Amino acid sequence: MTDRQLIDYAKEASVNAYAPYSRFSVGAAIECSDGSVYTGCNVENAALGCTICAERGAVCKAISAGHRNFRRIAVYADSRDYCVPCGTCRQVLSEFAPDIEILCVRSDGRYVSYRLSELLPLTFNSDFLN
C-alpha cells in the first residue's frame, strides 16, 4: 500500500467524525503487518475527557479484529497544519508499535513522516512495571 492510499483512507474516515465542540474532524488509518487497514475518526463528548481520538479508534478496531502488529498510521485533518497525534494517542501507539511510522497530513494533502520514537522519546512501557 502506498502512502497516498493510506492517507486517502484516513481522509475518508474524517468525514464520519463527530466533532461538534472543537469542529476539528480527524481521521486515521492504521496499517497492520499483514497489510490490512483499520480506520477511526474522533468522537467528541460534552464531557471532554470521554472524547475518543481517531488514532485510538483505529487502534481499538484493529485490536478487536485480532491485530497487534502495526506498520504505520496516517492521521488527517482538514487543517493548514500537519495533524500529529496527541500525547495520549502516542502512548497508546507505543504499547503496540514503539517505533511506528506516523504520516501527519494536512488538508492540501501534503504530509510529513515521523517515527513514534521522535514524537515520544522516553516512552513509559511495561519495563517500568516489572
C-alpha positions as CSV (number, residue, x, y, z in Angstrom):
1,M,0.0,0.0,0.0
2,T,1.3,3.4,-0.9
3,D,1.4,6.4,1.5
4,R,-1.2,8.1,-0.6
5,Q,-3.6,5.1,-0.3
6,L,-3.3,5.1,3.4
7,I,-3.8,8.8,3.6
8,D,-6.9,8.5,1.5
9,Y,-8.4,6.0,4.0
10,A,-7.7,8.5,6.8
11,K,-9.3,11.4,4.9
12,E,-12.4,9.3,4.1
13,A,-12.6,8.4,7.8
14,S,-12.5,12.0,8.9
15,V,-15.9,12.6,7.1
16,N,-17.5,10.4,9.8
17,A,-16.1,12.4,12.8
18,Y,-18.4,13.7,15.5
19,A,-16.7,17.0,16.4
20,P,-19.5,19.5,17.5
21,Y,-17.3,21.1,20.1
22,S,-13.9,21.5,18.5
23,R,-15.1,21.5,14.9
24,F,-11.8,19.7,14.2
25,S,-12.6,16.5,12.4
26,V,-9.8,13.9,12.3
27,G,-9.5,10.6,10.5
28,A,-6.8,7.9,11.0
29,A,-5.9,4.8,9.1
30,I,-3.6,2.2,10.6
31,E,-1.9,-0.4,8.5
32,C,-1.3,-3.8,10.1
33,S,1.7,-6.0,9.4
34,D,-0.4,-8.2,7.2
35,G,-1.5,-5.2,5.1
36,S,-5.0,-4.9,6.4
37,V,-6.2,-1.4,7.3
38,Y,-8.5,-0.1,10.0
39,T,-9.8,3.4,10.3
40,G,-11.1,5.6,13.0
41,C,-12.4,9.1,13.5
42,N,-12.6,11.4,16.5
43,V,-15.8,11.1,18.6
44,E,-16.2,14.0,20.9
45,N,-18.3,14.2,24.1
46,A,-19.7,17.1,26.1
47,A,-17.6,15.6,29.0
48,L,-14.4,16.3,27.1
49,G,-12.4,13.6,28.8
50,C,-14.7,11.0,27.3
51,T,-13.6,12.0,23.8
52,I,-12.0,9.3,21.6
53,C,-9.3,10.4,19.1
54,A,-9.2,9.0,15.6
55,E,-5.9,7.2,16.2
56,R,-7.2,5.3,19.3
57,G,-10.4,4.4,17.5
58,A,-8.4,2.9,14.6
59,V,-6.1,1.0,17.1
60,C,-9.1,-0.4,19.0
61,K,-10.8,-1.6,15.8
62,A,-7.6,-3.4,14.8
63,I,-7.1,-4.9,18.2
64,S,-10.7,-6.1,18.4
65,A,-10.2,-7.8,15.0
66,G,-7.2,-9.6,16.4
67,H,-4.3,-7.5,15.1
68,R,-1.5,-6.3,17.3
69,N,1.4,-5.6,14.9
70,F,1.3,-2.3,13.1
71,R,3.5,-0.8,10.3
72,R,2.3,2.8,10.1
73,I,-0.6,5.1,10.7
74,A,-1.9,8.1,8.7
75,V,-3.6,11.0,10.6
76,Y,-5.6,13.5,8.6
77,A,-7.4,16.7,9.5
78,D,-8.9,19.4,7.3
79,S,-6.3,21.9,8.6
80,R,-3.5,24.1,7.3
81,D,-1.2,22.4,9.8
82,Y,0.1,18.8,9.9
83,C,-2.1,16.7,12.1
84,V,0.0,15.0,14.8
85,P,-1.2,12.6,17.4
86,C,-1.9,13.9,20.9
87,G,0.1,12.6,23.8
88,T,-2.4,10.0,24.8
89,C,-2.5,8.6,21.3
90,R,1.2,8.5,21.2
91,Q,1.3,6.5,24.4
92,V,-1.4,4.0,23.1
93,L,0.5,3.6,19.9
94,S,3.7,2.9,21.8
95,E,2.0,-0.1,23.6
96,F,1.9,-2.0,20.3
97,A,4.4,-0.3,17.9
98,P,7.1,1.6,19.8
99,D,8.6,2.9,16.6
100,I,5.6,3.0,14.2
101,E,5.8,5.4,11.2
102,I,3.3,8.2,11.5
103,L,2.1,10.1,8.4
104,C,0.8,13.5,9.6
105,V,-1.4,15.0,6.9
106,R,-2.9,18.5,6.3
107,S,-5.9,19.5,4.2
108,D,-3.9,20.1,1.0
109,G,-2.7,16.5,1.1
110,R,0.9,17.3,2.0
111,Y,2.3,15.2,4.8
112,V,5.4,14.7,6.9
113,S,6.6,11.4,8.3
114,Y,7.8,10.8,11.8
115,R,8.8,7.8,13.8
116,L,7.0,7.5,17.1
117,S,10.3,7.5,18.9
118,E,10.8,11.1,17.5
119,L,7.5,12.2,18.9
120,L,7.6,10.3,22.2
121,P,11.3,9.8,23.0
122,L,11.1,8.5,26.6
123,T,8.2,6.1,26.5
124,F,6.6,4.7,29.6
125,N,6.3,1.0,28.9
126,S,5.8,-2.4,30.6
127,D,9.5,-2.5,31.6
128,F,8.7,0.1,34.3
129,L,6.0,-2.3,35.7
130,N,8.3,-5.3,36.3
